[in-house]
Amino acid sequence: MSNVVVLIDTSISGVIRGSATELLVAASRLGTPIAVVVTAQPISAEKVRLLGQYGAATVYNAVSADVATRLTGPQPEALASAVAHFSPSAVIVSNTIDGRDIAGRLAARTAGGLLLDVVDLRIGGDAIVSTHAVFGGAYVAEWAIASRLAIITVRLASFEGAAPEHDPELVVMAVTADLTSHAAVIDAVEEIVSNSTRPELRGAKMVVSGGRGLGSAENFSLVEGLADVLGAAVGASRAAVDAGYVPQSHQVGQTGVTVSPDLYVALGISGAIQHRAGMQTAKTIVAINKDQDAPIFDIADFGIVGDVFSVVPQLVRAIEDRRS
């Protein structure tokens, strides 16, 4: 089987993010996963074992002091080094803002073919075939790359299951970012640590989102209450963010976070195309809105026409009673 290089998402301090499991599952469909971890200090044996449990056959630890001081500087360098070392058929990264930046830089450097926002992967003959949800999820398209390196960004929460476990080999390499090729250089990157016990929005298996129909920031607690009983992440429409109900980091949509959870619950969201483009590929969509003509009902699997302030508290109580 061919090698497939995977850039593992980490915090500045080197904590491995939850997306690692899914990225390695995606890689295992194409070949042998090689996990690339870019950190300021060499990673511990415990983290190497953890990545092996997630499916990495080899862990390539690129050590760079630039991790905490440069925007996506060391990552393209590390991936280019891994490509030269392992001669992979593909490189996989998360479809995040940073991930797309890194993938584009690597594609320019290696003359690889770029496949963005992939929701499924398979081998078709001599080609790597990717599946994409396009035009806001209204259509499904397949693209193929053969005879060149495929550089792939994966939409999180699209790949399920687990990759085969390995006892990985560790390769450590020092990497220095080429600062002349980066437009953005800063003195330091501040790591913001969240104390929330809720799942991260990007990649969450369940999401509860609120819209302008909530009426105020105080009323947004209705969204948070339902999210907490479900163990879900909290999202919002652009209208709710623009109204100041929640920070922009919660925005789901074309100009926010794209999610593809097992369950998406929309509370007081009308369903403008901008919002639908960011959540339409959810496996099950539940919409609660007092406007029976709201566009969100056009894509909902289950719809309730009613007042969220009446329906949601009843729903929360029903879930709690079922669990007690």
ABEGO torsion letter per residue (X at the ends): XBBBBBBBBBBAAGBBBAAAAAAAAAAAAAEBBBBBBBBABBBBAAAAAAAAAAGBABBBBBBBAAAAABBGAAAAAAAAAAAAAAGBABBBBBBBAAAAAAAAAAAAAAGBBBBBGBABBBBBEABBBBBBBBGGGABBBBBBBBGBBBBBBBBBGABBEBBBBBBBBBBBBBBBBBAAABABBBABBBBBBBABABBBABGBABBBBBBAAAGBAAAAAAAAAAAAAAGBBBBBBAAAAAAGABBAAABBEAABBBBBBABBBBBGBAGBAAAAAAAAABABBBBBBABAABAAAAABABBBBBBAAAAAAAAAAAAAAAAX
